[in-house]
Amino acid sequence: SLSHKYEVIVTYSTHKSGRIKGTKHVYEEIDNVVNLAQYAGTIVGARNGLMDILGIADCKKIILYPQMGAEDWIAGKPLEYWSIKNFGYCNDAVELEWNERNLQEIKERIVLQC
């Protein structure tokens, strides 16, 4: 269990209902997302362009690289190809590759990092 209370804030959701139960939604201009991340202290998210921007944020960053479906369009692993550390966007992110088989392990690692 977590020793601190955390709230899940979602900046965007593709969930069919538009909302993910139990989360709070924040709609912020792109110019302010670094400040929002720094205020939050920790961000967890799937690798996307927003993570490129948040690479400069002074906060804990946990970035997830989905393996599912990547074999259809990329040679190698998504983490090897898309790592924001390798791109030089930051050097302090925790980068995790996940798939259907290791999802529970990834959840546990995220909790330990927070």
C-alpha positions as CSV (number, residue, x, y, z in Angstrom):
1,S,0.0,0.0,0.0
2,L,1.0,3.6,-0.5
3,S,2.2,5.5,2.5
4,H,0.9,8.8,1.0
5,K,-2.5,9.6,-0.4
6,Y,-2.4,10.1,-4.2
7,E,-5.0,11.4,-6.6
8,V,-5.1,10.5,-10.2
9,I,-5.4,13.5,-12.5
10,V,-6.1,12.9,-16.2
11,T,-5.3,15.5,-18.7
12,Y,-6.8,13.7,-21.6
13,S,-8.8,10.4,-22.0
14,T,-9.7,8.3,-24.9
15,H,-11.9,6.2,-22.7
16,K,-15.2,5.5,-24.5
17,S,-17.2,7.3,-21.8
18,G,-14.8,10.2,-21.8
19,R,-14.1,9.9,-18.1
20,I,-12.2,7.3,-16.1
21,K,-14.0,6.5,-12.8
22,G,-12.2,7.7,-9.7
23,T,-10.1,10.3,-11.5
24,K,-10.1,14.0,-11.7
25,H,-9.8,15.7,-15.1
26,V,-7.8,18.8,-15.8
27,Y,-7.8,20.7,-19.0
28,E,-4.7,22.8,-19.3
29,E,-3.1,24.9,-22.1
30,I,0.1,23.3,-23.4
31,D,2.1,26.3,-22.2
32,N,1.2,25.4,-18.6
33,V,1.7,21.6,-18.5
34,V,5.3,21.8,-17.2
35,N,4.1,23.9,-14.3
36,L,1.2,21.5,-13.7
37,A,3.6,18.5,-13.6
38,Q,5.9,20.3,-11.3
39,Y,3.1,21.2,-9.0
40,A,1.9,17.5,-9.0
41,G,5.4,16.2,-8.2
42,T,5.0,13.0,-10.1
43,I,3.7,12.1,-13.6
44,V,2.9,8.7,-15.0
45,G,1.9,8.3,-18.6
46,A,2.2,6.4,-21.8
47,R,5.0,7.6,-24.2
48,N,3.7,10.4,-26.4
49,G,4.6,13.9,-27.5
50,L,3.5,15.4,-24.2
51,M,6.2,13.4,-22.5
52,D,8.7,15.2,-24.8
53,I,7.6,18.5,-23.4
54,L,7.4,17.2,-19.8
55,G,11.0,15.9,-20.0
56,I,12.1,19.3,-18.7
57,A,9.8,19.3,-15.7
58,D,11.3,19.1,-12.3
59,C,9.3,16.2,-11.1
60,K,9.4,12.4,-11.0
61,K,8.5,11.0,-14.4
62,I,7.4,7.4,-15.0
63,I,6.9,6.8,-18.7
64,L,5.3,3.6,-20.0
65,Y,6.1,2.1,-23.4
66,P,3.4,-0.3,-24.6
67,Q,4.7,-3.3,-26.4
68,M,1.4,-4.4,-27.7
69,G,1.1,-4.0,-31.5
70,A,4.6,-2.5,-31.8
71,E,5.9,-5.5,-33.7
72,D,3.7,-4.5,-36.7
73,W,5.5,-1.2,-37.3
74,I,8.9,-1.1,-35.6
75,A,12.0,-3.2,-35.6
76,G,13.2,-3.7,-32.0
77,K,11.4,-2.6,-28.8
78,P,9.5,0.6,-28.4
79,L,11.6,1.6,-25.4
80,E,14.8,1.2,-27.4
81,Y,13.3,3.3,-30.3
82,W,11.3,6.0,-28.4
83,S,13.2,6.5,-25.1
84,I,13.1,10.1,-24.1
85,K,16.5,9.6,-22.5
86,N,17.9,8.5,-25.8
87,F,16.3,11.5,-27.5
88,G,18.0,13.7,-24.9
89,Y,14.8,15.2,-23.5
90,C,15.6,14.2,-20.0
91,N,17.9,11.9,-18.0
92,D,15.9,11.3,-14.9
93,A,12.8,9.4,-16.1
94,V,11.9,5.9,-15.1
95,E,11.0,4.2,-18.3
96,L,9.1,0.9,-18.3
97,E,8.0,-1.3,-21.1
98,W,4.7,-3.1,-20.6
99,N,2.7,-5.8,-22.2
100,E,-0.3,-8.0,-21.2
101,R,2.0,-10.4,-19.4
102,N,3.8,-8.0,-17.1
103,L,0.9,-5.5,-16.4
104,Q,0.7,-6.4,-12.7
105,E,4.4,-6.1,-12.2
106,I,4.3,-2.7,-13.9
107,K,1.6,-1.6,-11.5
108,E,3.6,-2.7,-8.5
109,R,6.7,-0.9,-9.8
110,I,4.8,2.3,-10.3
111,V,3.5,2.2,-6.7
112,L,7.0,1.6,-5.5
113,Q,8.3,4.6,-7.5
114,C,5.6,6.9,-6.1
